[in-house]
Amino acid sequence: GWLSYHAAGNKDFLNIEYPIMYSGDNDKYLTIDFNGNKNKNGALFFDMRSQLNSAEDSNSSLIVYGHNMASGQMLAGLNKFIGNVNNARVAPLITMNTLYDNAKYKVFAVVVTDESAEKPYDFNVRRTRFADDDDYLDYIAQLRARSLFDYPVDVQADDELLLLSTCTVPSAVKFKNGRLTVIARKVRPGESTMVDTSSIIKNDDVIMPYAWYTLQKKQPHAFYSGGV
């Protein structure tokens, strides 16, 4: 596949224009590039659970991984969303082309997770299978509750998702082993690609990872004490 994700305006802090690979595991392309050579940048790659063998294959969610490189390459630019609603407003749309489909996706959530968190404080953001429509829509609601921003983008039970996943900058999220995931849903047939970017606002009630509160000596979100 090929992923295109850019920020509008004079400064494209994303500048994501890369091929997407698939190997059936989540290790190979951490250190191997598009040409099969050893490279610290690796390559963008689909999650091993993805179904990509034919045009008939369908995926409730496709996950693409990429490194957060200090050089700004790969998916490093996604970290620029943290704490910056203006950056979210200039990057509402992702383009992904594969062998079988050319599609655009509207971003509706930007979520920070703690990969070291243990139950009951963990949250599985990178899901690919759902028991039924209710399970899927509950997952969407949980994403929105944890999103740094509120987006004017609806998501229905039959929508397909695209997740872009990379490591976080520890200084930005205040804890180690963090993960940033940008979640978007596929533009439907006949639907406009326009998004009312002025309606993208900071989520003042966002549920952050538990470590975010404890390491900064902040009162945890009511969610962690049984609140809604």
C-alpha positions in Angstrom: 0.0 0.0 0.0 0.9 3.7 0.1 0.1 6.2 2.8 -0.2 9.9 2.3 -0.9 12.2 5.3 -0.1 15.9 5.3 -0.8 19.0 7.2 -2.3 21.9 5.3 -0.6 25.3 5.2 3.0 26.5 5.0 4.5 24.0 7.5 3.8 20.3 6.8 4.8 18.8 10.2 3.5 15.4 9.0 5.0 14.9 5.6 4.0 11.2 5.5 4.5 9.7 2.0 5.6 6.1 2.3 4.9 2.6 1.1 3.2 0.2 3.5 4.6 -3.3 3.8 3.2 -6.6 5.1 5.0 -9.7 6.3 2.6 -11.6 8.5 4.5 -10.6 11.7 5.1 -7.4 13.6 8.9 -7.6 13.7 10.4 -7.7 10.2 9.9 -4.2 9.1 11.0 -2.6 12.4 14.5 -2.8 11.0 14.1 -3.6 7.3 13.2 -1.0 4.6 11.1 -1.2 1.5 14.1 -2.6 -0.5 14.7 -5.3 2.0 17.8 -3.6 3.4 18.7 -3.1 7.1 17.6 0.3 8.1 17.0 1.9 11.5 13.9 3.7 10.0 12.4 0.4 9.1 9.2 0.7 7.0 5.6 1.4 7.6 3.8 -2.0 7.9 0.3 -3.4 8.4 -0.5 -5.3 11.6 0.0 -9.1 11.3 -3.7 -9.7 11.8 -4.7 -7.7 8.7 -6.5 -9.6 5.9 -4.9 -8.5 2.7 -4.9 -11.4 0.3 -7.6 -10.4 -2.1 -10.1 -7.7 -3.0 -12.8 -9.7 -1.2 -11.0 -9.5 2.2 -12.5 -7.0 4.6 -11.1 -5.4 7.8 -13.1 -3.6 10.5 -9.8 -1.9 11.2 -6.5 -1.7 9.5 -3.5 -0.8 11.7 -0.3 0.7 10.3 2.8 0.9 12.4 5.8 3.2 12.0 8.7 4.5 14.1 8.9 7.8 15.8 12.3 8.9 14.4 14.2 11.9 15.8 14.9 12.9 12.2 11.1 13.5 11.8 10.8 10.6 9.3 8.2 7.8 9.3 5.3 8.6 11.7 7.2 11.0 14.0 5.0 13.9 13.0 2.0 12.4 14.7 3.5 13.4 18.0 3.0 17.0 16.9 -0.7 16.6 17.7 -0.1 16.2 21.4 -1.2 19.4 23.1 -1.9 21.3 19.9 -5.5 21.5 18.6 -4.4 23.8 15.8 -2.3 20.9 14.4 -5.3 18.6 14.5 -7.4 21.2 12.6 -5.0 21.2 9.6 -4.7 17.5 9.3 -8.2 16.0 9.1 -7.8 13.6 6.2 -5.6 10.6 5.4 -5.2 8.9 2.0 -4.3 5.2 1.8 -4.1 3.2 -1.5 -3.6 -0.5 -1.6 -3.6 -3.1 -4.4 -7.3 -3.4 -4.1 -8.6 0.0 -2.9 -8.0 3.7 -3.1 -9.5 5.4 -0.1 -9.6 8.5 2.1 -10.2 8.5 5.8 -11.5 11.1 8.2 -9.7 11.4 11.5 -12.0 11.2 14.5 -9.7 10.4 17.5 -6.1 10.9 18.6 -5.4 8.6 21.6 -2.4 8.2 23.9 -2.0 4.9 25.7 0.5 3.4 28.2 2.0 0.2 26.9 3.2 -0.7 30.4 -0.2 -0.3 32.0 -1.6 -3.4 33.7 -5.3 -4.2 34.4 -7.5 -2.5 35.3 -5.7 0.5 33.9 -4.8 -0.8 30.5 -6.8 0.0 27.3 -6.5 -2.0 24.1 -6.6 0.6 21.4 -5.4 -1.7 18.6 -8.4 -4.0 18.1 -9.1 -5.7 14.8 -12.0 -8.0 15.8 -15.4 -7.3 17.4 -18.1 -9.5 18.7 -21.0 -7.6 17.2 -22.1 -4.0 16.3 -22.6 -3.1 19.9 -19.1 -4.2 20.8 -17.7 -2.1 17.9 -19.7 1.0 18.8 -18.7 0.7 22.4 -15.1 0.6 21.2 -15.7 3.8 19.2 -17.2 5.5 22.3 -14.2 4.5 24.3 -11.9 5.9 21.7 -13.7 9.2 21.7 -13.5 9.4 25.5 -9.8 9.0 25.3 -9.2 11.3 22.3 -7.2 14.4 22.9 -9.7 16.2 20.6 -13.4 16.1 19.8 -14.0 15.7 16.0 -17.3 16.4 14.1 -17.0 13.0 12.4 -19.7 10.3 13.0 -18.9 6.6 12.9 -21.4 3.9 12.1 -21.4 0.2 12.8 -20.4 -0.7 9.2 -17.6 1.8 8.9 -14.0 0.7 8.3 -11.2 2.2 10.4 -7.6 3.1 9.8 -5.2 3.3 12.8 -1.7 4.9 12.6 0.4 3.9 15.6 3.8 5.1 16.8 5.8 5.6 20.0 5.3 8.8 21.9 7.9 11.4 23.0 8.2 10.8 26.8 8.6 14.5 27.6 5.3 15.2 25.8 3.2 12.5 27.6 5.0 12.6 30.9 5.7 8.8 31.1 7.8 6.2 29.3 6.6 3.5 26.9 3.7 5.5 25.6 1.9 5.0 22.3 0.1 7.5 20.1 -2.6 6.3 17.8 -4.5 8.4 15.2 -7.8 6.8 14.3 -9.8 7.6 11.2 -12.8 6.1 9.4 -13.1 5.5 5.7 -15.0 8.0 3.6 -18.2 6.4 2.5 -19.3 6.1 -1.2 -20.7 9.4 -2.3 -19.7 11.2 0.9 -17.9 14.5 0.7 -14.3 14.5 2.1 -14.9 17.8 3.7 -14.5 18.2 7.5 -15.6 21.2 9.5 -12.2 21.7 11.0 -13.3 24.7 13.0 -15.4 22.3 15.1 -12.3 20.2 16.1 -11.8 21.2 19.7 -9.7 20.1 22.7 -11.4 17.3 24.7 -11.5 18.9 28.2 -12.7 15.6 29.8 -10.2 13.2 28.1 -9.3 10.0 29.9 -5.5 9.9 29.9 -3.5 6.8 30.9 -3.4 6.4 34.7 0.4 7.0 34.7 -0.1 10.4 33.3 -1.9 11.5 36.4 0.2 9.7 39.0 3.6 10.8 37.7 2.4 14.4 37.7 0.6 14.1 41.0 -2.7 15.0 39.4 -6.1 13.7 40.5 -7.0 10.8 38.2 -10.1 11.0 35.9 -13.3 9.9 37.6 -13.3 6.9 35.2 -10.6 5.3 37.3 -12.7 5.4 40.5 -15.8 4.0 38.9 -17.1 7.2 37.4 -18.7 7.5 34.0 
